[in-house]
Amino acid sequence: MKVKAIIHQAEEGGYWAEVPALPGCVTQGDTVEEVTSNLREAVEGWLSVETQETAVTQNDQIIELAL
């Protein structure tokens, strides 16, 4: 999976980054390398929260969408 992130220079120094496709997925770091590493962790954490098991009942339908 690939996602696009935007790395911004922080006014107070260092960097902060966001992933527009994943609302609320933001992080920061002192260097571009650090913020990139932190982004990887932030995306993994965001996806693990969003993909937790959900209770499915007999009346529910499960479909797959190709995007």
trRosetta pair geometry for C-beta under 8 A, 3 or more apart (Angstrom, degrees):
i j d omega theta_ij theta_ji phi_ij phi_ji
3 19 5.4 22 144 -153 131 123
3 21 5.7 -135 -148 52 106 130
3 22 6.8 5 -159 -17 154 115
3 43 6.2 176 42 -128 144 139
4 19 7.2 141 85 -143 46 73
4 20 7.0 -15 88 35 96 101
4 21 7.0 97 46 -9 80 116
5 17 5.2 30 166 175 118 117
5 18 6.7 169 -157 85 78 32
5 19 4.9 -45 -99 -87 83 75
5 39 5.4 14 -122 -153 171 144
5 43 8.0 -97 -69 -60 124 122
6 17 6.4 171 85 -151 46 70
6 18 5.5 -10 54 58 94 83
6 19 7.9 170 15 -87 70 30
6 20 6.8 53 -6 -32 114 101
7 15 5.4 1 -176 -179 98 130
7 16 7.7 163 -154 86 56 31
7 17 4.6 -26 -101 -95 64 103
7 32 6.4 58 173 -131 159 86
7 35 5.8 114 -131 113 112 141
7 36 7.6 -29 -83 -68 137 77
8 15 6.5 151 78 -160 45 74
8 16 5.4 -19 62 65 99 79
8 17 6.8 171 15 -87 72 45
8 18 7.6 19 -5 4 112 96
9 14 7.9 152 -157 96 57 32
9 15 5.9 -53 -108 -103 41 74
10 13 6.1 -17 84 70 102 24
10 14 4.9 0 36 77 127 77
10 15 5.9 -167 -11 -105 93 14
10 16 5.1 87 -72 -13 105 97
10 28 6.7 40 -57 -142 143 116
13 30 7.5 2 137 -138 96 73
14 28 6.2 60 132 174 128 100
14 29 6.1 -162 -171 104 110 35
14 30 4.5 -72 -110 -117 107 40
14 31 7.4 -64 -133 -37 74 31
14 35 7.6 138 172 -57 89 116
15 28 6.6 171 94 -155 51 65
15 29 5.6 -11 62 64 94 75
15 30 7.6 62 19 149 80 6
15 31 7.2 -4 11 143 118 9
15 32 6.1 71 -10 -87 163 54
15 34 7.8 146 48 72 109 92
15 35 4.4 -73 91 -40 118 155
16 26 6.6 13 174 -179 103 103
16 27 7.0 -177 -154 96 66 37
16 28 4.2 -29 -102 -99 79 88
16 29 7.9 149 -91 18 40 57
16 35 7.0 -158 -113 -130 16 131
17 26 6.7 170 88 -152 48 60
17 27 5.6 -10 57 60 92 80
17 28 7.3 167 14 -89 70 38
17 29 7.8 -1 -1 14 109 99
17 35 5.0 127 -15 168 122 116
17 36 7.8 93 -31 -79 166 44
17 38 7.6 143 40 84 120 103
17 39 5.2 -41 95 -82 145 116
18 25 6.7 118 -159 89 60 67
18 26 4.7 -19 -98 -101 80 86
19 22 4.3 16 100 38 118 104
19 25 4.2 -26 45 93 110 125
19 26 7.7 -151 14 -73 70 46
19 39 7.2 126 -51 -159 108 101
19 42 7.4 172 -4 110 122 116
19 43 6.1 91 -41 -90 163 98
19 46 7.6 -151 58 30 138 165
22 25 3.7 23 104 -1 114 140
22 43 6.6 147 16 -123 167 75
22 46 4.9 71 174 143 136 156
22 47 7.7 -65 -121 -59 139 74
24 46 7.3 158 90 -119 89 117
25 42 5.4 126 -169 146 84 109
25 43 6.1 58 -168 -91 139 58
25 46 4.4 -26 -95 -66 113 157
26 42 7.0 -124 76 -164 16 153
27 35 6.4 154 105 -153 100 72
27 38 4.1 -175 157 132 142 113
27 39 5.6 -157 44 -78 134 53
27 41 7.4 109 -100 68 155 93
27 42 4.4 -133 -44 -47 124 145
28 35 6.3 -50 -172 -110 27 99
28 38 6.9 -41 62 103 29 162
29 32 7.7 126 89 -107 122 8
29 33 7.6 -127 138 80 145 47
29 34 3.2 -179 -177 109 129 98
29 35 3.4 -151 34 -61 117 64
29 36 7.6 -78 36 10 158 49
29 37 7.2 109 -98 49 156 88
29 38 5.0 -179 -56 5 116 134
30 34 5.4 38 44 42 71 156
31 34 4.6 96 52 6 79 101
31 35 7.0 -151 89 -3 41 85
32 35 5.9 -56 -143 41 31 107
32 36 6.1 35 155 -23 64 108
33 36 5.8 -56 -149 35 27 113
33 37 6.5 27 154 -17 63 106
34 37 5.7 -54 -149 37 32 111
34 38 6.2 29 153 -16 66 109
35 38 5.5 -54 -143 42 33 112
35 39 6.2 46 151 -31 64 101
36 39 5.5 -46 -149 26 31 117
36 40 7.0 37 151 -22 60 97
37 40 5.8 -48 -159 25 34 113
37 41 7.0 28 147 -10 63 104
38 41 5.6 -55 -154 40 39 111
38 42 6.1 41 149 -23 70 107
39 42 5.5 -55 -143 37 32 113
39 43 6.2 31 159 -18 67 104
40 43 6.2 -55 -149 35 26 107
40 44 6.4 24 154 -15 61 109
41 44 5.8 -58 -147 40 30 111
41 45 6.2 30 156 -18 66 109
42 45 5.8 -57 -147 39 28 111
42 46 6.2 30 154 -21 65 107
43 46 5.6 -53 -144 36 31 112
43 47 6.2 26 158 -15 65 108
44 47 6.0 -59 -146 40 27 107
44 48 6.3 27 156 -21 64 108
45 48 5.8 -55 -144 34 29 110
45 49 6.6 27 158 -16 63 105
46 49 6.1 -61 -156 35 29 107
46 50 6.3 16 155 -10 65 115
47 50 5.7 -62 -140 45 32 106
47 51 5.8 10 167 -5 70 118
48 51 6.4 -67 -135 46 24 97
48 52 7.4 55 159 -59 57 80
49 52 6.6 -26 -166 -24 32 108
56 60 4.8 -124 -158 70 78 145
56 62 6.6 -8 -134 -57 146 114
57 60 5.1 108 53 -8 67 103
